[in-house]
Amino acid sequence: MLVTTTATAGHKIISNNVVDKIYHPYVLPLEQEFEWRFMSRQNDDGNSLVQRLAYGRSINERVAVEVNLVGDRDQKDDFGLVSYELAARWMITEQGKYFADWGALFEIEKEVQRDAWEFTSGILVEKEFGRTSITGNYLVVYKFGNVVDNSFHSEFRMQYRYRFIPEIQPALELYTAEDFVGLGPSFMGIHRFDGQKQIKWEMGFIAGLNGDSKDHTLRASVEYEF
């Protein structure tokens, strides 16, 4: 999701940080998860640092919900909670039934101390080709509230992944928005335990291609499903 976490005085406006999680359209029955996400963007304006803690669970075979707490580092390098978010994923089609697998995403984010909101909705699609897969997210973001200008914009994220072994899966990721195009490598993996218990990890480095002398983002995440 496009992050707009400026809830407290002195916190940086980081709404141009479009590099984030690429969502897959799948929901597992009875799944629960804890997730930590980290994003650090360095450009000519300085460094933005965002972290998220999330808990999610499926409510039926097709729908999963998630609650996020979003932290940001301010201009004094102090880190604190700046917004919270509620998200839902809907698995529209059964996996493997059609040419591609389809899902939908809905997110609402509210800053802690300001009347600033952000609503995101979008389509998730994934297609497997042997040991490779392509995942796409097309998102529409609406900002509203008393302290922000009401506006719409769109984002597109794409991931091409090679499933070498479950624990090591290299990928190439593309991110686009109104004033940003980014491309770079990522790596991910999954380690399974008994039943549905598993740990997933991801790490990527995305370089901006929109002409700035310096613009790159490091993203990472660890997710425990049970």
Stockholm file with secondary structure:
# STOCKHOLM 1.0

chainA/1-226         MLVTTTATAGHKIISNNVVDKIYHPYVLPLEQEFEWRFMSRQNDDGNSLVQRLAYGRSINERVAVEVNLVGDRDQKDDFGLVSYELAARWMITEQGKYFADWGALFEIEKEVQRDAWEFTSGILVEKEFGRTSITGNYLVVYKFGNVVDNSFHSEFRMQYRYRFIPEIQPALELYTAEDFVGLGPSFMGIHRFDGQKQIKWEMGFIAGLNGDSKDHTLRASVEYEF
#=GR chainA/1-226 SS CCCCCCCSTTBCCCTTCCCCCCCCSCCCTTCEEEEEEEEEEEETTEEEEEEEEEEEEESSSSEEEEEEEEEEEBTTSCEEEEEEEEEEEEECSCTTTSSSEEEEEEEEEEESSSSEEEEEEEEEEEEEETTEEEEEEEEEEEEEETTSCCEEEEEEEEEEEECSBTTBEEEEEEEEETTEEEEEEEEEEEEECSTTCEEEEEEEEEEECSSCSSEEEEEEEEEEEC
#=GC SS_cons         CCCCCCCSTTBCCCTTCCCCCCCCSCCCTTCEEEEEEEEEEEETTEEEEEEEEEEEEESSSSEEEEEEEEEEEBTTSCEEEEEEEEEEEEECSCTTTSSSEEEEEEEEEEESSSSEEEEEEEEEEEEEETTEEEEEEEEEEEEEETTSCCEEEEEEEEEEEECSBTTBEEEEEEEEETTEEEEEEEEEEEEECSTTCEEEEEEEEEEECSSCSSEEEEEEEEEEEC
//
